[in-house]
Amino acid sequence: MGCVTSKQAVSVTPAFDVSVAFRDNADSGRSRGGRVVAAEFEKKKKSGGGESGLSGSELSESGRVSSNGGGDSLSFRLGNLHKYVEGEQVAAGWPAWLSAVAGEAIQGWVPLRADSYQTLEKIGQGTYSTVFRARELETGRVVALKKVRFDNFEPESVRFMAREITILRRLDHPNIVKLDGLITSRLSCSIYLVFEYMEHDLSGLMSCPDIKFSESQVKCYTKQLLSGLEHCHSRGVMHRDIKGANLLVNNEGILKIADFGLANFCSSVYRQPLTSRVVTLWYRPPELLLGSTDYGASVDLWSVGCVFAELLVGRPILKGRTEVEQLHKIFKLCGSPPDEYWKKSKLPHATLFKPQQPYESCLRESFKDLPTISVDLIETLLSVEPYKRGTASSALASEYFKTKPYACDPSSLPKYAPNKEIDAKNREESRRKKVGGRVRGPEKPTRKPNGINKLVPAEVSLSFSLSLSLSLSLPPSSPLPPILTPTTFVY
């Protein structure tokens, strides 16, 4: 973990960061950076003499001085300490704007160099990012580079971006994509996240007409998804955008949860209002469509239910075009919540969308061709009342995974040609052009009004470089969180 393969000859003494050190202690010390940092701080504290060090009891969760001691002198020492941390990180090659706002996210790491990689092709497009396939020049290893969109002159925008990095560093599981490092420099205004490369995603595989999943294969993928999600939730993280395009699969049959750009921390102790504008529409639970700002990990379980059913029937099961239509489709399939739920939940949009007559669930009738044990799990995960969905752990312990055919070993799964959501969209676009008789011929020059010729190619082939600034467009099936501005952010 970390940028240990960096080609920069930079020697960095890890500096102490209050918030990460104490949280890592609480998290059983899984973060390498946190352990090194805390040890270094203890060493500096002892060498400095006296009782000038900070104890955990003197600090609150946010790293600020608590009321049980310290005073102005402690605040002064903390201020100097954070300046020291920032100076160390800038010396290591991090941009000052990143270190000043998001020092915790990069603590203990050294940035990788852009000229160490050759970008090959674009393989993904997200709400806040673009993903490329690239090759590490020294080793020849193929990686995925995710360029994150943010405004480095706006601190809140940087913090939003840094949250994804912090979350990824907190997670360590075979079914969660691994963050290998970050590409940036002192003078850079952008950041690339370096990930292990995965050949496929579930959306791309499911959309391929030649690929049909067996029941044991569906169990294998679903079990891996729930295992990765169980780890996320145990570490206090909810993903908030589970869907096929964010579930990557490699040629060894291993499934990994990816794209934590909308993820956030969840806690039953420290609660804060959250945005309901997360999760791609077809996989968004009813409480979010009703405007809930107080929710937990159960939103991910609803999305898992949608993906699970999609794997079994071969198509998305709730394809609404608007939020109103999506909620209507959910109530028609799963039934509407009982009156007690409407009264207790006090959801912002309840008065607008509560049906005049309650809907009865027709889920079992809709999936009558599936095994009863499979429908049982779908029904649990797609409960309109969040608390009835259970947990990832309870889903893994369900009878579905204890009955034959059992989940197959990932290594026994078929090998496929690279297939991602972007490939499926390209196939669909080609099909539409053929059906509409709009297949383009060779390149033809067209004359603009000012007399300048411009080539209009049949297919635009772009050669991307790490220094190229790309504009991001919003895919039709993506969630619609607010655009990042100085006053609006997704929490």
N, C-alpha and C positions, 0 to 999 in steps of 0.2 A: 504494500500500500504506500502511496506517496510517490513523489517524483524522483525516485532513487536512480533512475536511468538517465537523468539529465546530463547533457553533454557540457553544461556550463561548469567550469572549474571554480566553483564558489564554495567556500567553507563557511558554514553558518552555525553559530551557537544558538540552539533553540532558546527562545525567550519565553518568560512566563506570561501566560494570559489567564487572568483570574477566572473568568467564566468557564473556559474550556477545561481547566484543571479540576475544578470542583465538580463539574458535571461528569467528567470522565471518571472521577473517583466513584461517583454514584452509579455510573454505568459499568461497574466492575472492571474498569481500566482497559477497555477494549481498544481505545484510540491510542495508537503508537505515539502520535504527537503529544497527547496529553500526558502520558507517562514520562516521556523524556523531558518535557517542559517542567512538570512538577518536581522531578528529581533535580533539575538544574536550579530551580528556584530555591529548593531546600539547601543546596550547596552554597548558593550565594548568600542565603540567610545566615548560615552558620559562620561563613567566612567574614560576614559583616559584623559579627559580635552582637552581644546584647539580645534583647527581645524585640528587635525591629521587624521580625517576620509577621506574616498575617496568618491567623488561624481561620479555620472554616467558620467558626462561630461569629467572627467579626464581619462576615460578608453575607449579604442577602443573595437570593437566586440570581439577580441581575449583575452581581459583582459590585454593587454599591455598598457603602459602609452602613452597617446596621446600627441600631440604637444602643447596643450594649457595649460601646467603647470605640476608641480610635480617634474620633474628633477630627479637627482640621489637619492635624499632623498626618494622620493616616490618609486623608483625602489627597494631601500634597504628595505623599509617597506613591499613591496609586496613579496620580496624574503623571508623575515622572516615569513610573513603570510602563505605562501604556505608550509613552513617547519612546521609550527604549525599545519596546516591542516593534513599534512602527519603523524605527530606524533600522533595526536588524532585518526586517522583512524587505524594506526598500533596498538595503545593501545586498540582499540575496537575489534581487532582480525583479521583485514585484512592483507594479505601478503604485505610486503613492496614494492615488485615489482609492485603490482597492484595499491597501493596508489600513488606511485611515478609517474606513467604514466597515470592512469585513475581515479584520485581522484574524478572528477566530476560525474562519472557514479555511484559511491557508496556513494556519499555525503548524510549524514543523516541516513544511514542504518547500521545495525549490522549483521554480517554474521551468517547464520544458521549453525547448527552442523551436520556433516555427520552421526553421530551415532544416530541421531533422526529419521532416515528413514531406511526402509527396501526395498531394490530394488527387484522387482518381476519379470519383464521380459522386454526384448527389444521390443519396439513398433514402432521405426522409425529410419531411417538412412538418413542423409543429407550430403551435400558436406563438411561441416565443423563441423558436430556434430552427436551425437548419442542420441536417446531419449529412456528413460526407464519409465515404470510404477512402481510406488513405493507407500509405505504406511507410513504415519507419525505415529510413534509408540505411541505417547501420545494420539492422538485423533482418530486414525484409519482412518483418511481421506486419500483417494487415490489421489495422485498427479502425475504429469509428471515431470521427471528430465531430463534436456537437458545438456549433457556434451559437452562443446565447445572445439574444437581443436584449439590450438594456441601455440606459443613458448613464454613462459614467460621470456626468456632471451633476446627476441627481442622486443624493445619498440613498433615498428610499428605493430607488430602482436597483442600485448596487446591492442593497441588503436583500431585496427580493431574489436576485440572482444567486447571492451567496448562500441563501437558505438551502437551495438544492444541493450545493457542494457540501454543506455541513451535514445534511441528512444522509447523503451518499457515503460520507466518511463514517457515519455512525453505524451503518448497516454492513453486515458481513455474513453472507449466506450464499450457498451454491445456486439458489434460484433468484438471485438479485444481481443485476448487471454490476460489474466491477468498474469503479472509477480508477484509472491508472495514474492520472495526473492532469495538470493544467498547462496550456500553452498561452503565454503572454510575455510581456517585457516591460521595462520601466516606461518606455515611450508608447506602448500600445494602448489603444482605446477599445480593444475587444479581448474576449477570452474564448478559448476552445477547451472543452472538456474531452479528455482522451479516454475512450472506453475500449474494452475488448470487442472484437468484431463478431457479430452474429449473422449468419447467412440469411435467416428468414424471420418473419414475424407471423403470428397466427392469422392475421387478417389476409396477408398475401397468400398463405397456404390454403385457407378456406375458400378464397375466391378463384382458385385455379380449378377449372372444370375436370382436370385429369386426376385430382387428388381427392380421395375419399378416406376419411378416418374410420378405423375399426373401433369397436367399443372399448377394447383394452387400451388403444391409443388415446382415446378421449379421457379415459381414467388416468392414464399416465400424465397427460398434460394438465388435467385439472388438479391432480394431487400435487404436482410441482408448483402450480400457481398458488394453491392454498398454503403450501409449506413456506413459500417465499413471503406471502402475506402474513402468515402467522408470526414470522420473524419481525416484519415491519411493525405490527401491532404490539408485539412484546417489547419493542424498543421505543414505543410511544410515537410511532409515525403512521399517519394515514396517507395513502397514495393519492386519492381523489381524482384519478383518471384511468382506472382499469378498463382496458378494451383490447381487442385483438392486435391492433397496430402497436401497442406498447408492451406486448408479450413476445419477446424475441426467442428464437429457437436456433440452435446451431446444428451442425451436421452430425453431432453425437447424440442428438435427441434431447438435449438439456434445454429446458425452458427457463428464461430469466425475465423478471419484471424490470422494465426500463422506464425512462422519462419521468423523473420525479420533479418536474418543473412546477407542478401544481400541488405537490405534497406539502403537508404541514404537520406540526407536532400536535398530538392529542393527549389530554390529561384529564382525569376525573377530579383533580385537585385544583389546578390552575386553569380556569375556563375564561375564554375571551370570545367575543362575537366573531364569527367566521362568515365569509362570503358564501352565498348559495350558488354563485355562478361558477361552479366547477363541475367536472365530470362531463364527458361528451354526451350529447343529448340522448342518444339511444340507450345509454347505459346509466343514465342519471336516476337516482331513486326519487320516489314521490315527495319525500319530505323536503328535498332541495327544490323541486319544482314548486312546492308550496311556500318557498321563501325561508326555510329554517336557517337560523344562524347559530344554533346550538345543537351540534351533532357530533358523532364520534366515528369510530372505525366501522360501524355497521353500514356506512355508505359504500364502502369497498365491497362488502358482502353482497349487496344488491347487484353491483356491477359484475361480480363473479358469477352470480346466478344467470345474468344475461349472456355472458360469454359461454358458460357451461351449456345452456340450452342451445345456443348458436352452434356449438361444436356437435351437438347431437342431431340437430335438424338440418344443419348445413346452410343456415341463413340467419340474419338478425331477426329477432322475434318482436321487437318493439321499434318500428321505424317511423317515428313521428317527424313531421316537418316543422312543427312549432312546439313551444312548451305546452300550450293548451292542448294540442292534438296528442302530444306525448302522454300527458296526464290522463287524457280520455282513454287512450289505448291501454295504459296500465290498469285503470279501474275496470275496463271491459274484460281484461284477461285475468287479473288477480283479485278483483273485487275491490270495493271501496272500504275505507276504514270504518269501524263502528262509531257510534255517536260519542262514546266515552273518549275515544282518541281525539276527535275534533275538539272536545271540551278541554281536555287536559293539555294538549299540545300548544294551543294558542298560536298557531302558525300565521304569519303575516297575510298570506293569500287564502286563508281558509274560507272566509266569507265569500270570496269570488268564485272559488272552484269546488266548493262542496256540492256534490250532486243532490238534486231535490229528492230523488229516489235512490236508495242504496243499490249498488251493483253487487251481484253474486259472482263469485269466482267461477270461471269456466276453464281454469288452467288444466285440470285433469282431462276434460273433454278434448281440449286443444292438443294435448300430448298423449292421446289414448294409444297411439302406435308405439310409444316408448315403454320400456320396462317400468313397472310400478316403482321399483326401488330408485330409479333415476328421477321419476317425477316427484317422489317424496323429497329428494334433495333440492330439486328446482323449487318446489313449493315453499320449503323452508327459507331458502335464500331470497326468494321473491316475495317475502311477507311484506305487506304494506306498512305494518307496524314494525319499526326498526328493531325493537328488543326481541322480537320473535325470530330474527334471522340467526341468532346464536353468534358463534365466533368462528374464526378460521380453524381453531383447534377442534371445536365440536363438529364442524363439517368433515374434517379429516377422520374423526372417530365414528362417522355415520356408517350405517349398514351398507351404503353404496360401495364403499371401498373394501368391504369384507365379503362380498359375494362375487361369484364367478360371472364372466371372466375377470380376473384380477388385472390391475394395472401392469402393463408390460414394462420390461426394463428399457430405459431410454436408448441404450446402445443397440437394441434390436429394432428400433424404428427405421422406416425406409429413409434413404438418402434422396433429397430433392435438389433440383436446380435452385439457385438463389431466388427467393420469392418474398417480396415485401409489399406493403400497402401501396407504395408508389408504383410498383410494377402492375398491380391490379388496376390502379387508376389509369395507367398508360394503356393497358389492354382495353379497358372500357372506352377510353377516348378513341382508340383506333377503330373499335367496333362501331361506335356512333358515326364516325366519319365514313366508314364503308356503307353503312345502312343509308346514310343521307346522301351518298354519292358525292362526298366532298373530299375525296382523296386527292391530295395535292400532287402536282407534277414536280418537275425539277425546279430549281431556283430561278425566279424571274425578277429582273430589276423593275421596280416601280418608281415613278417620278413623284416626288413630293411637290407641294405647291411652290416652294421656293427654288425648284429646279434641281435639288440635290437628289441623286440616285441612292436608293437604299435596297439592299438585297433582302428578299423575304423568303427564307428557306422553308422547305417542307417540314423539316424537323430541326429545331434549334439545338445545336450541340455546343455546350458551354465547357470551356476549360477553366476550372476553378482553381484559385490559389488562396493561400491562407490570408493574404493581405486584401483579398477582394471583399468589398462590402456589399452584402446582398440584402435586397428588400424582401420582407417576409409577407406572404399572403396567407389568409386564414382558410384552411380546408373546410369544405362544406360540413363534414361530420365532426368538427372540433368543437370543444366547449367555447363559450363566448364570454370569458371574463373581461372586466374592463380594461381598456388600453392603459398601459403604464404611463402615468403622468405624475407631476409632482403631488397631486392630491388624491389619486385613486390607485390603490394597489390591492392585489388579491391576498387575503389572509386565511 
